[in-house]
């Protein structure tokens, strides 16, 4: 077992079940053009069904713009994912959009008060020699980074870190946007990003 496996949430720990996936009405859309607007997203995605909400993340670096689109039905969200993931390219985008069902199905703007959801993510497959400043710069676009632990002494090709945000929503957004998609310079492959669940003492 890899040393980080104990910190990675399994589908059961994360509360991901078949019924939850079926009820997912929100999709994550990445690799959008920097000038994307709500009207453009609505005009593109409303062909799959009625849209309840569009959330566009502000302040993203060029080439890393992303958004959430929430449909009125889970069927519409699933259809949009199947038809658009790595196929739909909007005007001004560098490449086709990444589209997937969002793991955090709550409102992006909702407060996290009273939430027991985790605020820490595990980030693996990082390049050897990566600096804390580079990680902070990359992940701070999802929210305030409260703490960052970069594991010292890792074997070549096995560098990893923990990033702790100020809210569960920020952690969820970072995980969704980064897992299997964020590729740091010098890394052999895109990084792994997983929510880190802390076991409560009985």
N, C-alpha and C positions, 0 to 999 in steps of 0.2 A: 504493500500500500504506500502511495506517495505520502510525504510528510504533511501535505496540506489537505489531504482527504478529510481529516477529522473536522476541518473548519468549513467545509463546503456543504451547503444545504442540499439535501436530497429532495426529490419531488414531494415525498411525504412530509418532511420537515417544513418545506415551504408552503404546504397547504395546497399544492397543485394536484387536482384530481380531474378525472374526466368530466365531471359535471361542471367544475369551475371553468375549464377550457371552453366547454360548450356555451357558457353564459358570457364569455368575454366579448364585450361590445367595443372595446377600445383598441386601436392599433397604434404602434409606434412607426413613424415614418422618418427615416434618416437619409443622409446624403442629399439634402434639399439645396436649391440655390439660395444664396444669402438674401436675395430680395423677395423670397416667397411671401405671399400674402394669404390671408384667410380666404379671400374670395377665390384665389387660384386653387387652393386645396379643396374647397367646397365644390367648385365647378368640375374638378377632376374626379372626386370620390363620390359625389352624390349619385352617380350612375349605378352605384351598388346598393343604395338605399338611403333613407332619411338620415341626416347627420344631426346629432344633438349638440355637439360641442367640438370646437377646434382650439387647440392650445399650441402656440408657436413659441418655442424657447428663445428668449432674447439674449443677445450678446454672444452668440456662438462664433467661433473662428470661421474664416472662409473655408468652405468645403465640408463643414461639420454641422450645418444647420439641421435641426430636427424638430418634429412636432408630434402631437397626439391628435388623432381623429377618433371621436366617439360616435358610434352609430346608434340608431334606435333599436337595432336587433343584432344578435350574435351572428346570424346567417350573413348579414351584410358585411360585417367585419371579416368573417372568414373568406367571403368571396373577394373582397378587396385585397386581402393578403395573397390569396392564390393567384390573382390576376396581375398584381403589380410588383411583387417582391423581385427586385433585381431585373425588372422588365420595363417599368415605367420610368422614363427620363423626362423631367420637366425642363422647360426653357431656362437656360442659364446654369444648369447643373453640370458638374464635372462627370458624373456617371449616373447610372440607373439608381433609383431609390431602393433603400433597404426597408422592407415592410414586414412587420411581425406583430402578433398579438401581444399587447402589453401585459406584463406580469402584474403590475400595480393597476388595478381596475378602478381605483378611486379617482376623485377629481384632482388634477394636478395642482390646483390652487388651494385645495382644502388644507386646513391646519392639521398638524400631526399631534395635537394635544391629546394625551391619554393613550396614544398608540404604543403598543408593545412591539411593533415591527422593528427589525434591526436597522441600525444606522451605519453599519460597517460592511464593507465588501472586501473579498479576497481578490487580488489581481495577480495572475500567474502568467508564465511565458514572457516575462519581461527580458529586455536585452541585458547582457552582462555589463556591469558598470554604469547602469542608469542611475541618475542622481535624484535625490528627493525633490529638488526644485522642478525638474521636468515632470514628475508625477503630479505635484501640486498644480502646476500650470495647466496640465491636461484635464485634471478632474475638478478643478475649481469652477469650471464653466457650468457644472451641474448643481452647484451649491457651495456653501461654506465648508471647507475642509477643516475639521476640528483637530484631527490627529492623523499622522501618517507613520507607519512602521515599515521600514524597508529591511527585509531580512538580510543580515550580514552573513558572509561565508557560504553562500549557496554554491552548489556544483555548477559548472558551466552549462548554460541552457536551462537552468532551473530556478532562476531568480524570481522572487515573489514579494508581495507587499500587502499590507492591510491599509485601507483608506477609510477613515471614519468621518461621516458628514454630520451636519447639525440637525438633520431631519431624515426620517425614513423615506420620504418622497424623493429627496435628493439622491439617496443611496440607490433607490429603485431605478430612477432615471439613468444614473451612471451605469448601473449594471446592464440595463436594457440596451443602452447606446454603445457599450464597449465590448460586451462579450462576443468573441469571434469576429469582431469588426475593427477594433482599434489596433493598429499595427505600428508600434514604435520603431523608429529607425534603429537598425542593428539587431532587431529581433528576428528569429527564424520563422515565426508565424504570428498571426494575430493573438492578442492576449486573451486569457480566460478571465472572466469576471463573474464572481458568484457572491451571493449574499452570505454573510457569515452569521450564523445563528448561535447565540450563547445559551447554553443549557442552564436553566434555573435550578438552584439548589432546592432539594425537597425538604 
